[in-house]
Amino acid sequence: MFGIFKKSSEVDKLQKKYEKLMKEWHALSTTNRAESDKKYAEAQRVLDRIEALQSHKE
């Protein structure tokens, strides 16, 4: 019932950011390769951060 008031964890926020970046990467992949590569690199950095947080948590 009170789940709507629960704050998102840092991992949840990073997951959403990663998904957004991957969508942008996919959209750019057919029109602008340089920008697409930048988005992919940024998404990879976010993914690395997610993995680091998850491994630290365990």
C-alpha positions, 0 to 999 in steps of 0.5 A: 500500500505504501510502495508508492512512497518508496524511493527508487534505489540508485540501481533502479535510477541507473537502470532507467537511465541505461534503458533510455540511453540504449533507446537513443543509441538504437535510434541514432544507429541508423542516422548518425554513427558518431553520436550513436557511438557516444550514446553507446559508450555512455550506456556502457559506463552506466552499466559498469556502474550498475554492475559495480553497485550490485557486486558491492551489495552482495 
